[in-house]
Amino acid sequence: MFRIQTLDNIASAGLDRLPKDRYEVRSDIGEPDAILVRSQNMHEMALGPNLLTIGRAGAGVNNIPVEEMTERGIPIFNAPGANANAVKELVLGGLFMGLFPAITTFVALAIGLGLGVFLRRSG
C-alpha cells in the first residue's frame, strides 16, 4: 500500500480519486511514500528515506526544499493554473465591490427619477 501524508487541508474531491485499497492517505503518517502539500513550509522538516515524491497543490515550490530533493532524486510536482478559478473570482469580486457605489447611485437615481415622473403624472 502506498502511504501519502497530507500536510495541509487537501480537497476531498481530489483525495477521493485515490483508491482506498491502494493508497493510505492521512495527515499523521510517519515515513510516507509521498507528501501532498499546499502552503506548509517543508524546509525544516525531517523527510524520511522512504519518500519517493512530493506533490504541491499550487503553482510554486518555494515552500519545498527543492535543492535537497533534487540531490536525493525525489521528483516534485506542482499544479500551475489550478487556482485560476479562485483568482478569477477574486478579481471579479473586487471589480463588483469597486462598482457598487456607482451601481447603487445609478439605481437610486433611476428610482428617484422614475418616482418623480410617476408623482407628476398622478398629481
Secondary structure, DSSP 8 states (H G I E B T S, - for coil): -EEEEESS---HHHHTTS-TTTEEEESS-SS-SEEEESS---TT----TT--EEEESSS--TTS-HHHHHHHT--EE--TTTTHHHHHHHHHHHHHHHHHHHHHHHHHHHHHHHHHHHHHHH-
